[in-house]
Amino acid sequence: MGAIVGGGILALAGAAFAATGPSAVVAFALNGVIALLTALSFAEMSAAFPESGGTYVFSKKVLSIRAAFGVGWIIWFASIVAAVLYALGAGFFIAKGLKHIWFTYSGQNLEWITAELTTTVIALIATLFYTASLIRKQASGGVASNIGKVLVFAVLLAAGTWFLINKPVSVIEEEFTPFFAFGAFGLIQAMGYTFIALQGFDLIAAVAGEVKEPSKTIPRAMIISLCIALAIYLPFLLILTVAGPGPGEDITQASAAQPEGIVVIAARNYLGQFGFWLVIAAGVLSMLTALYANILAASRIAFSMARDRALPHQIGSTSKKSGATVTAVLVTALVVLLTVIVIPDVTAAGAAASLVFLISFAIAHWIGYLSRKRTKSPLTFKTPLFPLVPVIGIVCCVSLAVFQGIVVPIAGIIVLVWLLIGGVLYINLFAKRARVVDASAEGYDPHLVSLRGKSPLVLVPVANPENARSMVGIASAIAPPVTGRVLLLNVVKTTDDTEGEGLLAARLANSQRVLAEALKSSVDIGLKPEALVTLSEDPFEEIVRVSKTHACESMLLGFANLEDEASESQIEYIINEVDCDVVIERTKKDIYLKDIKKILVPVAGGGTQGELLARLLGSLTRAGQLEVTFLRVIPESSDWKLTDRARLGLFQFGSDMLPKGQFVVKLLKSDDVTGTIAEAATETDLVILGLQRFGRRRKAFGELAIRIARDTDVPILMISRGR
């Protein structure tokens, strides 16, 4: 209610009348229909994903972290620009009231009080005030302020209705003629200018993580708040059409002359000085509550993005004392303040914000459509008339956004510049860590993989029946339940003429035993894999061929030891030829996942296997709480500065890899890196090592991995990222 009721119509009614004349009421009504359709899609997704962040969270769940950053970046900006709009609006109404008071008591008409500079200064002060309020404590919109402004509007509507009743019908008809002052073009232009006036229901989704009983509360809140806004806006616009014009002019001319003051003029015309102060009171309360709500929502979006490392992680911190998202509020407020200074124009701010919200709402409809198609679990709230509602919503929002971008070029330029800034920042600063956190989320939450429409295939070449059980167990952890698939592959090496048919028959018989053991083990753990037997002169080339043919996302290779160079070169050949991620299991006995309690992950630095490691750790830890230790060995000569920096980097590395899990960081000083890691490995159940990566087609075990694999008996998983 703080964001949606009052502020938009007071700030933008004049712009709507100037663009289309009396048909501004139709523009608001059509915007109301689009908003109601969008609210239904928002309600379904907010009830399904009750997490703070709004459309950003929906995009992260259904699309990808890359797409989610783009969506989050623009809706963060949209809420910021909306806050700018309402801050400038508050500045206008406060300045208007101050000017009137000064004139009443001094008789002097000081134009500078309502000048652009004064309005901007007041907007800055109001933004700083609410920023300080949000820093002190977590809160939602002020109930008293919202009730107060609704009561003020009720008085304005009641008095305005009485004013219309006492007007001759002929006079009213004259004020509404011509109804479409500038035809369809003007009507659509007015819709674009004023769509933000019905923005606010989406802010509920932005704070959904703080809503009690979200499946019931969120849909009701969105629909009811929109209905209340329309119940106020539509009759009020009819009243303004008749009461706003002065002698010898119509509402179009009056609004073009004073777009920001048309509501004040109209109220004064039918309520005198009392009407003037009612509008001032309604304007101040509406603008301030909307400013507060948008800063709150924008800060929650930034907070959610920072938690996923799509923004600097410091923004995702909270106050230990109050629990408030202090850094997110400060960063958001800083951008609001800068934008107030750069764009001190209400119409430009409204056009840019409307354009951004239209784009984000079209995306929300599309995400809602995909989510409904892909989700397997029952929904607590369903959009009626699916898929008609999201399809109509997409068409309306995209059409209006395109028109808005063409008719108001400054709005499109502002949005494009903001997206360009975001793209540069994401690629250079945020992408690496954000993808790691996202990969961990995919490993930890198989439902996320399903929502994104993925069905990843894990290729498991099996040749030895003795390690088939452990291979299947690891494969089950890598492949997400329900949507993940496992393909068991056995390659039978063909014989030449000198070897005879008896040898080929023996190999075929062995193939049956291997697959039988692998399938039996799969059934025991509830896995339902596919099985494939092929014949080839070169088994390693055949593994590469099958991987590419079936577009495998990952591959699990198993080897009992790496004692000879031939085995090492054969594995390196595979990992350099395939496009998928590769996990290599080296064990001298079967690995049973239920027996793994402690995992050691040696970390050399930033690492090149981040996404694969995060996904693997997420998969391994989703079944139960495992103790994961991230170990880094630094030289004995390291001073305290290097030690502190290494410890901080190791902790950040671990928090990216397991944002929802428990982990321990261990920093040891030693000049014998391999020996230190090997000694630490004896206290764990599994070691995960990353292979060296020199390029997309240049990957190798490296001396460290080979020595640790040879010097320890602990099961080891060596990983290599394919892309």
KAVENVEN-V757823 format. One record per backbone hydrogen bond with DSSP energy under -0.5 kcal/mol. NH is the residue of the N-H (numbers start at 0). CO is the residue of the C=O. Records with the same first field share a line. If there is no record, write none. Layout:
NH=CO + CO
//
This chain:
4=0
5=3
6=4
9=5
10=6
11=7
12=8
13=258
15=11
16=12
17=13
18=14
19=15
20=16
21=177
22=19 + 178
23=20
24=21
25=22
26=22
27=23
28=24
29=25
30=26
31=27
32=28
33=29
34=30
35=31
36=32
37=33
38=34
39=35
40=36
41=37
42=38
43=39
44=40
45=41
46=42
47=43
48=44
50=48
52=205
53=50 + 204
55=52
56=53
57=53
58=54
59=55
60=56
61=57
62=58
67=63
68=64
69=65
70=66
71=67
72=68
73=69
74=70
75=71
76=72
77=73
78=74
79=75
80=76
81=77
82=78
83=79
84=80
85=81
86=82
87=83
88=84
89=85
90=86
91=87
92=88
93=89
94=90
95=91
96=92
97=93
98=94
99=95
100=96
101=97
102=98
103=99
104=100
105=101
106=102
107=101
109=107
110=108
112=109
113=110
114=111
118=114
119=115
120=116
121=117
122=118
123=119
124=120
125=121
126=122
127=123
128=124
129=125
130=126
131=127
132=128
133=129
134=130
135=131
136=132
145=141
146=142
147=143
148=144
149=145
150=146
151=147
152=148
153=149
154=150
155=151
156=152
157=153
158=154
159=155
160=156
161=157
162=158
163=159
164=160
165=161
166=163
171=167
172=168
173=169
174=170
175=171
176=173
180=19 + 178
182=179
185=181
186=182
187=183
188=184
189=185
190=186
191=187
192=188
193=189
194=190
196=193
197=194
198=195
200=197
202=199
203=199 + 200
204=200
205=201
206=202 + 203
207=204
209=206
210=207
213=210
215=212
216=212
217=213
218=213
219=215
220=216
221=217
222=218
223=219
224=220
225=221
226=222
227=223
228=224
229=225
230=226
231=227
232=228
233=229
235=231
236=232
237=233
238=234
239=235
240=236
241=237 + 238
242=238
243=239
248=245
253=249
254=250
255=251
256=252
257=253
260=257
261=257
264=260
265=261
266=262
267=263
268=264
269=265
270=266
271=267
273=270
274=270
275=271
276=272
277=273
278=274
279=275
280=276
281=277
282=278
283=279
284=280
285=281
286=282
287=283
288=284
289=285
290=286
291=287
292=288
293=289
294=290
295=291
296=292
297=293
298=294
299=295
300=296
301=297
302=298
303=299
304=300
305=301
306=302
307=303
308=305
309=304
310=304
314=311
315=312
316=313
318=323
322=318
325=323
327=314
328=324
329=325
330=326
331=327
332=328
333=329
334=330
335=331
336=332
337=333
338=334
339=335
340=336
341=337
342=338
344=342
348=344
349=345
350=346
351=347
352=348
353=349
354=350
355=351
356=352
357=353
358=354
359=355
360=356
361=357
362=358
363=359
364=360
365=361
366=362
367=363
368=364
369=365
370=366
371=367
372=368
373=369
374=370
385=382
387=384
388=384
390=386
391=387
392=388
393=389
394=390
395=391
396=392
397=393
398=394
399=395
400=396
401=397
402=398
403=399
404=400
405=401
406=402
407=403
408=406
410=407
411=407
412=408
413=409
414=410
415=411
416=412
417=413
418=414
419=415
420=416
421=417
422=418
423=419
424=420
425=421
426=422
427=423
428=424
429=424 + 425
430=425
433=429
434=430
435=431
436=432
437=433
438=434
439=435
440=436
441=437
442=438
443=439
444=440
445=443
447=444
448=444
449=445
450=446
451=447
452=449
453=448
457=484
458=456 + 553
459=486
460=555
461=488
464=462
466=463
467=464
470=466
471=467
472=468
473=469
474=470
475=471
476=472
477=473
478=474
482=480
483=479
484=455
486=457
487=485 + 529
488=459 + 486
489=531
491=489 + 533
492=490
493=535
498=495
499=495
503=499
504=500
505=501
506=502
507=503
508=504
509=505
510=506
511=507
512=508
513=509
514=510
515=511
516=512
517=513
518=514
519=515
520=516
521=517
522=518
523=519
524=520
525=522
526=521
528=526
529=485
531=487
533=489
535=491
538=536
541=537
542=538
543=539
544=540
545=541
546=542
547=543
548=544
549=545
550=547
551=546
552=456
553=456
554=580
555=458
556=554 + 582
558=584
567=563
568=564
569=565
570=566
571=567
572=568
573=569
574=570
575=571
576=572 + 573
577=573
580=552
581=719
582=554
583=717
584=556 + 582
585=583 + 715
586=558 + 584
591=589
592=590
594=591
595=591 + 592
596=594
598=626
599=685
600=628
601=687
602=630
612=608
613=609
614=610
615=611
616=612
617=613
618=614
619=615
620=616
621=617
625=623
626=596
627=625 + 661
628=598 + 626
629=627 + 663
630=600 + 628
631=665
633=631 + 667
637=634
642=638
643=639
644=640
645=641
646=642
647=643
648=644
649=645
650=646
651=647
652=648
653=649
654=650
655=651
656=652
657=653
658=655
660=657
663=627
665=629
667=631 + 665
669=633 + 667
672=670
675=671
676=672
677=673
678=674
679=675
680=676
681=677 + 678
682=679
683=680
684=597
685=597
686=714
687=599
688=686 + 716
690=718
691=699
693=697
694=697
697=694
699=691
704=700
705=701
706=702
707=703
708=704
709=705
710=706
711=707
715=585
716=686
717=583 + 715
718=688
719=581
//
